[in-house]
Amino acid sequence: MSPAAASRFARPSTRIALVTAMAALTAATATACSTSSSHTSDTATTGGGGGSGKAIQVVAAENFWGSIASQLGGSHVKVTSIITNPDTDPHDYEPTAADARTVAGARYAIVNGIGYDAWADKLLASNPGSGRIELKVGDLVGIKPGGNPHRWYSPDNVHQVIEKITADYKKTDPADASYFDQQKTTFETKTLAGCNKLIADIKAKYAGTPIGASESIVTPLAEGLGLKMLTPETFLDAMSEGSDPTAKDKATIDQQIKNKQIKIYVYNSQNSTPDVQAQVKAAKAQGIPVATVTETLAPAGATFQQWQTTELRGIEQALAKATGK
């Protein structure tokens, strides 16, 4: 197995521990409400605006989409995210029997798609739910398998998901449509205000700035921020897919760092292979600021906006240091 593949896929002990923890947690949440959990975002089941008074059971394959779904649903939903452990690779996750029960009982399911969480598609297919609505983010934003799956790093795609989740909640619980509209407005105009301001500020000040990155997870974010990605796309894809990058691509990146063609280097700390570690070390040695992103919420209990804001601030600080702006 390649070093990249080994880094991305060799986590049997993590999966075993996660299976045990998730099975126990699901058993507990089946009979009791939890006010705070990185696995389940549970809310009161009281309805408002003449609604049914029964929370919509929602399952999200990944916690970044689960965090958004929970905040949009407020007291009218109970969201369970399957992938919550920062050490778990969503590409390679092995669902448990507890996950299957959660999916079977959900009225609404959110999966990323685009080949990122193929296990989730199989889980939905093998556990059909009566009247369950399913959102596949890739289908919503028009990205087919083989395309870049990291859509939660695209500001435009996140907005599309927010609109769709709200519409689906209203379809599932039409009596509370006005509540869901209010939740969406609050989330977009207030909750995400700080994050959106950072995106706008970075784009206004640093648009066109050349950057390097460790994998394709950074590409949608770079596009949203107006930054120019110089790292070869073939290298970015290879690292994301756990395959060996070519010697040519590595040589190109080495030259970009040596000649300071890139202003900052952004890497996914949850997939730090020897090649990536070498690039980070080389960038720092050349005085090129390094910023970090992660694949899933970090820390696990953070909200989507807390996570994104922290990362955006890191990128903004790196750009400021690199450019003097």
C-alpha positions, -999 to +999 in steps of 0.1 A: +000+000+000+013+035-008+023+058+021-007+081+012-031+052+012-017+039+044-022+073+061-058+075+048-070+040+053-050+022+080-072+029+110-086-004+122-082+004+159-100+037+154-129+020+136-133-007+163-134+019+190-158+040+171-181+010+164-183+002+202-189+038+211-215+045+185-235+013+193-236+023+230-245+059+222-273+050+198-288+025+224-288+053+249-304+079+227-331+055+216-347+059+250-336+092+263-329+128+251-294+141+253-288+178+255-253+178+242-235+152+222-210+152+193-229+123+178-265+135+183-278+170+182-310+166+201-336+192+206-369+197+224-398+180+208-422+209+214-437+223+183-445+259+175-468+277+152-495+251+155-472+223+144-474+186+153-452+189+183-431+160+172-395+165+162-383+154+127-358+126+130-328+135+108-297+115+100-266+131+084-237+110+071-212+136+082-213+160+112-206+192+091-239+187+073-255+176+106-245+208+123-262+229+097-293+207+097-296+209+134-293+247+135-318+251+107-343+228+124-340+241+159-365+227+183-383+209+156-357+184+147-334+157+163-303+153+142-279+123+145-246+125+126-229+092+118-193+105+112-183+126+143-148+114+152-121+136+137-099+105+133-124+087+112-120+089+074-155+094+058-143+077+026-136+044+044-161+043+072-178+009+079-214+014+091-227-004+122-260-021+130-267+010+152-262+032+121-287+011+102-313+015+129-308+052+129-312+055+092-343+032+092-360+054+117-352+087+100-377+109+082-349+129+065-314+118+055-285+139+043-255+124+025-226+141+007-225+118-024-200+123-052-183+091-041-173+106-008-195+084+013-206+055-009-213+035+023-241+059+031-259+053-002-258+015+006-270+022+041-300+041+028-308+015+001-307-014+026-328+004+052-357+019+034-379+042+054-415+050+047-418+085+033-382+093+041-368+123+022-332+120+011-308+148+002-277+139-018-255+171-018-237+161-050-269+157-069-282+190-056-251+210-066-246+192-099-213+175-092-210+139-105-189+111-091-153+118-100-157+155-093-145+172-062-167+159-033-157+185-006-187+207-012-190+220+024-159+241+016-178+259-012-197+289+002-221+288-028-228+251-023-234+255+014-260+282+006-277+258-018-278+231+009-293+255+034-320+264+010-328+227+002-328+216+038-352+243+047-375+234+018-374+198+028-382+206+064-412+226+053-423+197+031-420+173+060-437+196+085-458+222+065-476+234+097-443+248+109-431+263+076-429+298+090-406+286+119-382+270+094-381+301+073-373+321+104-345+296+114-330+299+079-330+337+080-314+338+114-288+312+104-278+330+072-280+366+084-268+362+120-252+328+127-231+328+096-225+365+096-189+363+110-180+335+086-195+353+056-177+385+065-143+367+066-150+352+032-159+386+017-129+403+034-104+377+022-118+378-013-117+416-014-082+419-001-064+388-014-082+377-046-057+363-071-031+354-046-013+322-055-014+294-030-003+258-026-023+230-010-020+194+002-051+180-014-084+188-033-103+196-001-088+231-003-099+237-039-136+247-034-125+270-005-098+286-027-124+292-054-148+307-029-121+330-016-109+340-051-074+325-044-053+311-072-044+274-067-010+266-082-006+230-069-012+205-098-048+192-097-034+157-103-014+159-071-044+173-051-067+145-063-041+118-057-037+128-021-074+130-015-079+096-030-050+080-011-029+072-041+008+079-049+014+113-064+037+114-095+074+124-092+067+151-117+040+167-095+062+165-065+090+181-083+067+209-095+056+216-060+091+216-047+100+242-072+069+263-064+080+263-027+117+268-034+110+298-057+083+311-035+057+310-063+031+303-037+023+328-009+009+304+016+005+266+019-028+251+031-029+215+043-054+190+057-040+180+091-062+149+091-044+135+060-008+145+066+013+119+046+051+119+045+049+139+012+027+165+028+048+167+059+079+173+037+061+201+018+050+217+051+085+216+064+099+230+031+074+258+031+082+268+066+119+267+058+113+292+030+093+315+052+060+306+035+031+308+060+012+275+065-025+273+073-045+242+084-079+228+075-096+195+086-120+172+068-146+171+096-155+193+125-126+200+148-130+198+177-158+173+172-182+193+193-178+225+173-205+240+152-201+244+115-196+281+118-171+279+147-150+254+127-151+273+095-144+307+112-113+293+129-099+280+096-107+312+077-090+333+104-059+310+100-059+315+063-064+352+066-036+356+090-013+335+068-022+357+038-016+389+058+018+377+069+027+366+034+016+397+016+019+425+042-016+435+035 
